[in-house]
């Protein structure tokens, strides 16, 4: 993350299940108790996705825990939240999502200069074999790094 950004929650499962082709930053329309809950670290994007409807984009399935000091007017934890994007960005995303197999996946939720932002990824689903290949590549990379560290220790 860049400077001035404080990560709230990251969707690691999205990077495992999808090929991320493009990233877009979007604002999120939230209630006051939702922002307070996020400051306490009460967010989850695991089952969340973004949906285009009538020229607007909505975050569906994101869970923002109820605020602990909230009253009877506390927010619904899994309500749909409107994402704030420019019309041009929405139209571009709409065209790309219309292509076969493309979807909008939330990757990270963070504070940027005091405002809650969502990193959206334009993604294509991975097949089972792609997931296995990703895991194998990651393991191979770890083994190489481990071997390099061992070799460096041997020289010293």
C-alpha positions as CSV (number, residue, x, y, z in Angstrom):
1,X,0.0,0.0,0.0
2,X,1.1,3.5,-0.7
3,X,1.8,6.2,1.9
4,X,-1.2,7.7,3.8
5,X,-3.1,4.4,3.5
6,X,-4.0,2.2,6.5
7,X,-5.1,-1.3,5.6
8,X,-8.4,-2.4,7.3
9,X,-9.0,-5.8,5.6
10,X,-7.5,-7.7,2.7
11,X,-9.3,-10.4,0.6
12,X,-6.5,-12.9,0.2
13,X,-8.9,-15.6,-1.1
14,X,-9.6,-13.4,-4.1
15,X,-5.9,-13.6,-5.2
16,X,-6.1,-17.4,-4.9
17,X,-9.4,-17.8,-6.8
18,X,-9.0,-15.2,-9.5
19,X,-6.6,-13.8,-12.1
20,X,-6.6,-10.1,-11.3
21,X,-6.4,-8.2,-14.6
22,X,-7.1,-4.6,-13.6
23,X,-7.4,-2.7,-10.3
24,X,-9.7,0.3,-9.5
25,X,-10.0,2.4,-6.4
26,X,-13.5,3.2,-5.3
27,X,-15.0,5.2,-2.5
28,X,-17.7,3.5,-0.3
29,X,-20.9,5.1,0.9
30,X,-21.0,4.2,4.6
31,X,-22.9,5.1,7.8
32,X,-21.2,6.6,10.8
33,X,-21.3,3.4,12.9
34,X,-19.8,1.5,10.0
35,X,-16.8,3.8,9.8
36,X,-16.3,3.6,13.6
37,X,-16.5,-0.2,13.4
38,X,-13.9,-0.3,10.6
39,X,-11.6,1.9,12.7
40,X,-11.9,-0.9,15.3
41,X,-11.0,-3.5,12.6
42,X,-14.4,-5.0,12.2
43,X,-14.6,-5.8,8.5
44,X,-14.6,-9.0,6.3
45,X,-14.5,-9.2,2.5
46,X,-14.3,-13.0,2.1
47,X,-17.7,-13.7,0.5
48,X,-18.1,-10.2,-1.0
49,X,-18.4,-9.2,-4.7
50,X,-19.3,-6.0,-6.6
51,X,-22.4,-5.8,-8.8
52,X,-23.3,-3.4,-11.6
53,X,-27.0,-2.3,-11.5
54,X,-28.6,0.6,-13.5
55,X,-25.4,2.6,-13.9
56,X,-24.3,2.1,-10.3
57,X,-21.9,-0.3,-8.6
58,X,-22.8,-2.0,-5.3
59,X,-20.7,-4.0,-2.8
60,X,-22.7,-7.1,-1.9
61,X,-21.9,-9.6,0.9
62,X,-19.3,-7.5,2.8
63,X,-19.6,-7.9,6.5
64,X,-18.9,-4.9,8.7
65,X,-19.5,-5.8,12.3
66,X,-21.9,-3.8,14.4
67,X,-20.3,-1.0,16.3
68,X,-19.8,-2.0,20.0
69,X,-20.9,1.3,21.4
70,X,-23.7,1.7,18.9
71,X,-27.3,2.0,20.0
72,X,-30.6,0.6,18.5
73,X,-29.9,2.4,15.3
74,X,-26.7,0.5,14.6
75,X,-26.2,-0.6,11.0
76,X,-27.1,-4.0,9.4
77,X,-23.7,-5.9,9.1
78,X,-24.3,-7.3,5.6
79,X,-26.2,-4.6,3.9
80,X,-25.4,-3.6,0.3
81,X,-23.2,-0.5,0.1
82,X,-22.9,1.8,-2.9
83,X,-19.5,2.3,-4.4
84,X,-18.5,5.7,-5.6
85,X,-16.9,5.8,-9.0
86,X,-17.0,8.2,-11.9
87,X,-19.6,7.5,-14.6
88,X,-16.8,6.9,-17.2
89,X,-15.2,4.3,-14.9
90,X,-18.5,2.5,-14.3
91,X,-19.2,2.4,-18.1
92,X,-15.7,0.9,-18.8
93,X,-16.1,-1.7,-16.0
94,X,-19.6,-2.5,-17.4
95,X,-18.2,-3.2,-20.8
96,X,-15.4,-5.4,-19.5
97,X,-17.7,-7.4,-17.1
98,X,-20.0,-8.1,-20.0
99,X,-17.2,-10.2,-21.5
100,X,-17.4,-13.9,-20.7
101,X,-16.1,-14.9,-17.3
102,X,-15.2,-11.4,-15.9
103,X,-16.3,-10.3,-12.5
104,X,-15.6,-7.5,-10.0
105,X,-13.9,-8.7,-6.8
106,X,-13.1,-6.5,-3.8
107,X,-9.4,-6.9,-3.0
108,X,-8.8,-4.6,0.0
109,X,-10.6,-2.1,2.2
110,X,-8.4,0.7,3.6
111,X,-8.4,4.3,4.9
112,X,-6.9,6.9,2.6
113,X,-6.6,10.3,4.1
114,X,-9.4,9.5,6.6
115,X,-11.8,8.2,3.9
116,X,-12.7,4.5,3.4
117,X,-11.6,3.2,0.0
118,X,-12.1,-0.1,-1.7
119,X,-9.7,-1.7,-4.1
120,X,-11.7,-3.4,-6.8
121,X,-10.2,-6.0,-9.1
122,X,-11.5,-6.9,-12.6
123,X,-10.9,-10.6,-12.5
124,X,-11.3,-13.8,-14.3
125,X,-11.9,-17.0,-12.4
126,X,-9.1,-19.6,-12.1
127,X,-9.5,-23.2,-13.0
128,X,-8.5,-25.9,-10.4
129,X,-5.3,-26.6,-12.3
130,X,-4.4,-22.9,-12.3
131,X,-4.8,-22.8,-8.5
132,X,-2.5,-25.9,-8.1
133,X,0.1,-24.3,-10.4
134,X,0.0,-21.1,-8.4
135,X,0.6,-23.0,-5.1
136,X,3.4,-25.1,-6.8
137,X,5.1,-21.9,-8.0
138,X,4.8,-20.3,-4.6
139,X,6.3,-23.3,-2.9
140,X,9.2,-23.5,-5.4
141,X,9.9,-19.8,-4.9
142,X,10.0,-20.3,-1.1
143,X,12.4,-23.3,-1.5
144,X,14.8,-21.3,-3.7
145,X,14.8,-18.4,-1.2
146,X,15.4,-20.8,1.6
147,X,18.3,-22.4,-0.3
148,X,19.8,-19.0,-1.0
149,X,19.7,-18.0,2.6
150,X,21.3,-21.3,3.6
151,X,24.0,-20.7,1.0
152,X,24.6,-17.2,2.3
153,X,24.9,-18.5,5.9
154,X,27.5,-21.0,4.7
155,X,29.8,-18.2,3.4
156,X,29.7,-16.1,6.5
